[in-house]
Amino acid sequence: MYRYSHSIGLYALMGRGFNNPVDVAFGSSDVMYVVNRVGPEVGVRMPYKRITICNRNQDYLGEFSTGGTAAGEIMWPASIAVGPNGNVYISDEALNRVSIFDPQGVFLSMWGIRGTDKGQLTRPAGIAFDSDGNLLVADGLNHRIQRFTSDGRFLDAWGSQGAGDGEFNIPWGISLDSNGSVYVADWRNDRIQKFNPQGCHLATIGASGVGDGQLNRPSGVAVDQSGNILVTDWGNERVQIFDSSGNFVTKYRGESGMSKWAEDYFKANTLEFEERQKADLEPEPNGHPSEYVREQSAAVEKLFWGPTSVRLDDEGSMYIVESCRHRIQVYNPEPSRASPIPSLRS
């Protein structure tokens, strides 16, 4: 399905690097926008909240925004999307709004007000544009999906709190496929729900658990060109892939190597690199069995730790955002195997 390519990222308070990244979006010319959520919300950490601009070749291009409540500032940024006109949209759970920036990071406008009425928001999380250029918002604590025009005019909504078909319990990630179907990571219900473009329930994928095909607090979802459904299974520290019918296909735990940014850091800090060479980067966890997966992810550097978002670029590569390791792991699609050509015998 996918093969590990490289990693992008390095822990950094500001500048070249990430700080608790939670989502990524793609602009033109291979540009990437990475949301740094940071935390806790204390004064000294406010400047670390930012959007990092880089590209797929790991070139650092700059950053914009900062922590705060004023126009153009962010507090609990949750998701990011690039609109048809190239502008950058960021949802903010704490400020209950969507902020809009131009491709260079210049603040343009914002919309959103806290509340439970139609068009109001309470902890908005995942956002995604449909084919008409309207923005779908996973309205987390209102347990629904809302659709707005790009300038914030309410269009429609669906969903309510519950565990039945079409109901949600804190929806988080959201994505659309090439047919306009909507996929929602239903966080506390441990499942993915699929809807038609009008919001009618079509299918449910996954159930609570740790086994193959089971989910524990899924946070992100994407659909590839073949209709496969990619899910960041946050609570199980992995990414799972389901086919278009919702059947489990495979899973990934992470295979990260050192990023270009990390290599540059160690070139300038050779003593640290020498100590790293002596370290055991794959220790065996010794905690309680129920915490084995989480402790393993925290201890083994190559594994996913806090995978929050999965995105696909226009070449079909898969990007996994890891909040706890301040990086993005990139996986390229493996070439499909051609059917063998039968031999011709007389």
C-alpha positions in Angstrom: 0.0 0.0 0.0 2.4 2.7 1.3 6.2 2.7 1.9 8.0 5.0 4.3 9.8 7.8 2.5 11.1 10.3 5.0 10.2 12.5 8.0 9.8 16.2 8.3 10.2 18.0 11.6 12.2 18.7 14.7 11.2 19.9 18.1 11.6 23.7 18.2 10.0 26.4 20.2 10.0 28.7 17.2 11.6 28.8 13.8 12.5 25.7 11.9 10.7 23.0 13.6 7.4 22.0 15.1 5.8 22.1 18.6 3.0 19.7 19.2 1.8 19.8 15.5 -1.8 18.6 15.0 -2.5 19.1 11.3 -1.1 19.9 7.9 -2.5 21.3 4.6 -1.0 21.7 1.2 -0.8 24.9 -0.9 0.6 25.6 -4.3 4.2 24.9 -5.3 4.6 22.0 -2.8 4.1 24.4 0.1 2.9 22.9 3.4 1.2 24.6 6.3 1.7 22.9 9.7 -0.4 23.8 12.8 1.6 24.0 16.0 -0.9 23.8 18.9 1.6 23.8 21.8 0.4 23.9 25.4 -0.2 24.6 28.2 -1.6 28.1 27.7 0.8 30.1 29.8 2.2 33.5 28.7 5.7 32.4 27.9 4.4 29.7 25.5 2.0 31.9 23.5 4.6 32.8 20.8 5.2 29.1 20.2 1.7 28.7 18.8 2.1 29.3 15.1 1.7 28.0 11.6 4.9 26.7 10.1 5.4 27.1 6.4 7.7 24.6 4.8 7.8 22.4 1.7 7.9 18.7 0.9 11.7 18.9 0.3 12.0 20.0 4.0 12.9 23.6 3.2 11.8 26.0 6.0 10.0 28.9 4.5 8.7 30.8 7.5 5.8 31.0 10.0 2.8 33.2 10.9 0.3 33.9 13.6 0.9 33.6 17.4 -0.9 32.6 20.5 -3.7 34.9 21.8 -7.3 35.9 21.3 -7.0 39.0 19.1 -7.7 38.9 15.4 -5.2 36.8 13.6 -4.1 35.0 16.7 -4.7 31.3 17.7 -5.3 29.6 21.0 -6.3 25.9 20.4 -5.9 25.5 16.7 -7.3 22.2 15.6 -7.4 21.8 11.9 -6.2 23.6 8.7 -7.4 23.7 5.1 -6.5 25.5 1.9 -9.4 27.0 0.0 -9.8 27.0 -3.8 -8.4 30.5 -3.9 -5.3 29.5 -2.0 -6.3 31.1 1.3 -5.6 29.3 4.5 -8.4 28.5 7.0 -7.7 27.5 10.6 -10.3 26.2 13.1 -9.8 27.2 16.8 -11.5 25.1 19.5 -10.9 27.7 22.3 -12.0 30.8 20.3 -14.8 29.0 18.5 -14.0 30.5 15.2 -12.3 30.1 11.8 -9.5 32.4 10.9 -8.5 33.1 7.3 -5.0 34.0 6.1 -3.6 34.6 2.6 -1.0 32.1 1.2 1.8 34.2 2.7 0.2 34.2 6.2 -1.3 37.7 6.2 -4.4 37.8 8.3 -7.6 38.5 6.2 -10.7 37.8 8.3 -12.4 35.5 10.8 -15.9 34.2 11.5 -17.7 32.2 14.1 -19.5 32.7 17.4 -19.8 30.4 20.4 -23.2 28.7 20.8 -25.5 25.9 20.0 -27.8 27.4 17.4 -27.4 26.7 13.7 -24.3 28.5 12.4 -22.8 28.8 15.9 -19.8 26.7 17.1 -18.7 25.0 20.2 -15.1 23.5 20.0 -14.8 23.3 16.2 -12.3 20.7 15.1 -11.8 19.2 11.6 -12.4 21.3 8.5 -12.5 20.4 4.8 -13.7 22.1 1.6 -16.3 20.4 -0.6 -16.2 20.6 -4.4 -18.4 23.8 -4.4 -15.8 25.7 -2.2 -17.9 25.5 0.9 -16.3 24.6 4.3 -17.5 21.7 6.3 -16.8 22.0 10.0 -16.8 19.2 12.6 -18.6 21.1 15.4 -17.2 19.0 18.3 -19.2 19.7 21.4 -22.3 20.4 19.4 -21.9 16.9 18.0 -22.7 17.8 14.4 -21.3 18.7 11.0 -22.0 22.2 9.7 -21.5 23.6 6.2 -20.6 27.3 5.6 -19.7 29.4 2.6 -16.0 30.3 2.7 -16.9 33.7 4.2 -18.9 32.1 7.1 -22.5 32.1 5.9 -24.4 29.1 7.4 -25.8 26.7 4.8 -26.8 23.4 6.5 -26.0 21.0 9.3 -26.6 17.4 10.3 -26.0 15.2 13.3 -26.7 15.2 17.0 -25.3 13.6 20.1 -25.6 9.9 20.4 -24.2 6.6 19.2 -26.7 5.7 16.4 -26.2 6.1 12.7 -25.7 9.7 11.8 -25.1 10.7 15.5 -21.8 11.8 17.0 -19.9 12.0 20.2 -17.3 14.7 19.7 -16.6 14.4 15.9 -13.0 15.4 15.2 -11.4 14.8 11.7 -13.3 15.2 8.5 -12.5 14.5 4.8 -14.2 14.1 1.5 -13.6 11.6 -1.3 -13.7 12.3 -5.1 -17.4 11.7 -5.2 -18.1 14.2 -2.5 -18.9 11.7 0.2 -18.1 12.9 3.7 -16.1 10.9 6.2 -16.0 11.9 9.9 -13.8 10.6 12.6 -16.4 10.1 15.4 -13.9 10.4 18.3 -15.7 9.2 21.4 -17.7 6.6 19.4 -14.5 5.0 18.1 -15.6 4.8 14.5 -15.6 6.5 11.1 -19.0 7.5 9.6 -19.6 8.0 5.9 -22.2 10.3 4.5 -23.4 11.4 1.1 -22.9 15.0 0.1 -26.2 16.0 1.6 -25.4 14.4 5.0 -27.4 11.1 4.7 -25.7 8.3 6.6 -24.2 5.6 4.3 -21.9 3.5 6.3 -20.0 3.0 9.6 -16.4 1.7 9.8 -14.8 0.4 12.9 -15.8 -0.3 16.5 -14.2 0.2 19.9 -11.1 -2.0 20.6 -7.4 -2.6 20.0 -7.7 -5.4 17.4 -7.3 -5.0 13.7 -10.1 -2.9 12.3 -11.0 -1.6 15.8 -10.5 2.0 16.9 -9.6 3.9 20.0 -10.3 7.6 19.7 -9.8 8.1 15.9 -8.7 11.6 15.2 -8.2 11.9 11.5 -9.4 10.4 8.2 -8.5 10.6 4.5 -9.6 8.7 1.4 -7.1 7.8 -1.3 -7.7 7.6 -5.1 -8.6 4.0 -4.8 -11.2 4.6 -2.2 -9.2 3.2 0.7 -10.0 4.9 4.0 -6.9 6.0 6.0 -7.5 6.6 9.8 -5.2 8.0 12.5 -6.1 5.6 15.3 -4.9 8.0 18.0 -5.6 5.9 21.1 -3.9 2.8 19.6 -0.9 4.8 18.3 -1.2 3.7 14.7 -2.7 4.3 11.3 -5.2 1.8 9.9 -6.3 1.4 6.3 -9.7 0.1 5.3 -11.0 -0.7 1.8 -13.9 1.2 0.3 -16.3 -1.2 1.9 -14.9 -0.7 5.3 -12.9 -3.9 5.6 -9.6 -3.8 7.4 -6.6 -3.9 5.0 -3.5 -3.1 6.9 -1.9 -1.0 9.7 1.2 1.1 10.3 3.0 1.8 13.6 5.7 4.1 12.2 9.1 3.7 10.6 10.6 7.1 11.0 14.2 7.9 10.4 16.0 11.2 11.1 14.7 14.2 9.4 16.9 16.6 7.3 16.3 19.2 10.0 17.5 16.8 12.7 20.6 15.8 10.7 21.5 19.5 10.4 21.1 19.9 14.1 23.4 17.0 14.9 26.0 18.2 12.4 26.2 21.4 14.5 26.1 19.5 17.8 28.5 16.5 17.3 28.7 15.7 21.0 25.0 15.2 21.3 25.1 13.0 18.2 27.8 10.8 19.7 25.7 10.3 22.8 22.7 9.5 20.6 24.8 6.8 18.9 25.3 5.1 22.3 21.6 5.2 23.2 19.1 2.4 22.9 16.5 3.9 20.6 14.2 0.8 20.8 13.9 0.0 24.5 11.4 -2.6 25.7 8.7 -1.0 27.8 8.3 -2.4 31.3 5.1 -0.8 32.5 1.6 -2.3 32.9 0.5 -4.4 30.0 -2.6 -2.2 29.5 -0.3 0.7 28.7 2.2 -1.3 26.6 1.3 0.3 23.2 1.4 3.9 24.5 4.6 3.3 26.4 6.2 1.6 23.4 5.3 4.6 21.2 6.8 6.9 23.8 10.0 4.9 24.1 10.8 3.8 20.5 11.7 6.8 18.4 10.7 5.4 15.0 7.1 4.7 16.1 4.1 7.0 15.9 3.5 8.8 19.1 0.3 10.8 19.2 -0.8 10.5 15.5 -3.4 13.2 15.1 -3.9 13.7 11.4 -3.5 11.9 8.1 -3.4 13.8 4.8 -2.7 13.0 1.2 -0.9 15.2 -1.3 -1.7 15.5 -5.0 0.8 12.7 -5.7 -1.0 10.3 -3.4 1.7 10.3 -0.6 0.4 9.9 2.9 1.4 12.4 5.6 1.0 11.4 9.3 1.2 14.3 11.8 2.6 13.2 15.2 1.9 15.6 18.0 4.0 14.1 20.6 7.2 13.7 18.5 6.9 17.0 16.7 7.2 15.6 13.2 5.4 14.3 10.1 6.1 10.9 8.7 5.7 10.7 4.9 4.8 7.4 3.1 4.7 7.1 -0.7 2.2 4.8 -2.5 3.8 1.5 -3.6 3.5 0.9 -7.3 0.8 -1.6 -8.1 2.1 -5.0 -9.1 1.5 -5.8 -12.7 -0.1 -9.1 -13.6 2.4 -11.6 -15.0 2.3 -12.0 -18.7 1.4 -15.5 -19.6 4.0 -17.3 -21.7 3.1 -18.3 -25.2 3.7 -21.9 -26.0 3.1 -23.6 -29.4 
